[in-house]
Amino acid sequence: MRLYLIFLFLITLSACGNNQQEEMNSAIDVALSHLSNGECNEALDVLGEVTNDNDNAIYLQVLASAHACKAGFNEISFISTDLEGMDTTDFSTIMTSLAKLTLSDETAVDSPEYTSIKTAINVLLDSTDASPSQTDRTTKFGTRKAGDMGVQALILNLVNLGKFLNFYGNVNASGAKGLGTAGNTCFIDYTDSRAQLVIDPGNQGGICATFTDGHTEMSLAAANLSAAKRRLCEGLVLVTNILDILDNIDLSSSGSLSKLEDVATEVGAIKTTATAAGLGTLINTTSQSECETLMNTQSNLDDMEYLYSLIFEIGLQ
């Protein structure tokens, strides 16, 4: 009798597991149907009815797509239009191209569109226990599924980097820094002597003509300090996660995505420069929370200024 009860329990447990998997598969299918019709909230509602499965790569990708949908993002359109038109001649042309992507135009800080893409990115990047890492995703999900997640995360990071450059760089329609309507000509104010030397007003920093002309939403004044540190880190981890993904997936035979290999070369050179400048800790930080913790130390804040001068001021002209 005891063996019979154990056997019955195992059958019941197995059936329960099968039902949960069937519910998950059904939710994914219905969500995809909603997404094909541009019904973002409906897709999120369906996915919210099943238990969040951080071990299911397909579920995570569909969930990320549903959040990105709320920002008006369409992966096919991005690849065929924005990626195809990207100028990858050098780092500066890449940054300018990103600043004027179809979805880059931003007129408000922390806009719903920017936040939706950020949420989509985090769904994918937070799928492993440690700091975001393409290598860890490969270990957990396998090469193929992790590769799909990596490409999706890469594209979404590029989209939000474009929004970040557009807003805090105060660009005009041509993607030129400092010529928009916000008034600033630099991303942030600079007190670090290394950063000031890099910018050399009117020269390497382009239109960034003074060390005190950063975007108001990036001000490290006491009233804005917490938000500014968060935003500084958001800009950094967009770049570092792009670097991490490009370093660990091969896109050379991926058709239109192979163009991103040029991005990998140019951005990789910036990482080499930053590392040689003693900024290895920051340029290898892929976690938003870890970055914000680093910003509690003045020396790391100074290093962040230095890194911003190398990446954002020189990169976007």
Buried (B, 14 or more C-beta within 10 A) or exposed (E): EEEEEEEEEEEEEEEEEEEEEEEBBEBBEBBBEBBEEEBBEBBBBBBEEBEEBBEBBBBBBBBBBBBBBBBBBBBEEBBEEBBEEBEBEEBBBBBBBBBBBBBBBBEEBBBEBBBBBBBBBBBBBBBBEEBBBBEBBBEBBEEEBBBBBBBBBBBBBBBBBBBBBBBBBBBBEEBBBBBBEBEBBBBBBBEBEBBBEBBEBEEBBBBBBBBEBBBEBBBBEEEBEEBBBBBBBBBBBBBBBBBBBBEBBEBEEBEEBEBBBBBBEBBBEBBEBBBEBEBEEBBBBBBBEBBBBBBEEEEBBBBBBBBBBBBBBBBBB
